[in-house]
Amino acid sequence: MDFGILGFIVAGLVVGFIVGMTGVGGGSLMTPILLWFGINPATAVGTDLLYAAITKSGGIVVHQRNRNIDWSITGWLTLGSAPAAALTLWLLNTLHSDTEALNAVIKHALGYVLLLTALAILFKQRLLDFAKRHAGDHYHLSDRTLNALTVGTGILLGVMVTLTSIGAGALGTVALFLLYPYLVTKRLVGTEIAHAVPLTLIAGLGHASMGNMDWHLLGYLLMGSLPGIYLGSHLSGRIPDPVLRPCLATMLGFIGYKLVL
């Protein structure tokens, strides 16, 4: 087997293992790894978006079977994210003839979103504690205001995910915790996955239509990640969360800082 192909399979295995063990979104790990392998930013993002859509699709079935999805919240998020993703794809398409400019925009956006993701991972527990203290009071917001904020969150996620393939996991979950602190964790996670799959699918197919896709690379990543997720899921909790999260946050923060420069 070609060394490059083996490297992609191992990368998929490592990312899948970490995702299964920690629940951290695969995009925040996979896209920087693809850049390290020399894949151009646009192709890395496009490939990772469909990779995310495929790997998370099974989660919808499981969470729906366990009634862990709030389809009302998913609908409000999608109302914002789907048009935002379409508009972002259109804007990227206007830069498509200038490959250097397109890759520069994606690379810098990726750096900033990685920094935000690192902060979300690092301070997640504090944010959750804050949300729990306000559980049930909706922060004194009316349902109309809460729905509007949910749509606004969807817009932000739609732009970030389409530009970088990152944000639907770590950032999306934290945003939902802050908006809906009265929902149990497993229901928020299921809702986030139900929203992430169509968003990454729309964004991924949009990138594929612009040629920002490597189908062979996608296959190699899936070959490694599917067994990696399975193994990681069985080892979840073996490494203390207070140790693991700062390490991941530091790594993502460093990568983001290097991309922004």
Secondary structure, DSSP 8 states (H G I E B T S, - for coil): --HHHHHHHHHHHHHHHHHHHH---THHHHHHHHHHTT--HHHHHHHHHHHHHHHHHHHHHHHHHTT---HHHHHHHHHHHHHHHHHHHHHHHHTTT-HHHHHHHHHHHHHHHHHHHHHHHHTHHHHHHHHHHTTTTGGG--HHHHHHHHHHHHHHHHHHHHHHS-STTHHHHHHHHHH-TTS-HHHHHHHHHHHHHHHHHHHHHHHHHTT---HHHHHHHHHHHHHHHHHHHHTTTSS-HHHHHHHHHHHHHHHHHHHH-
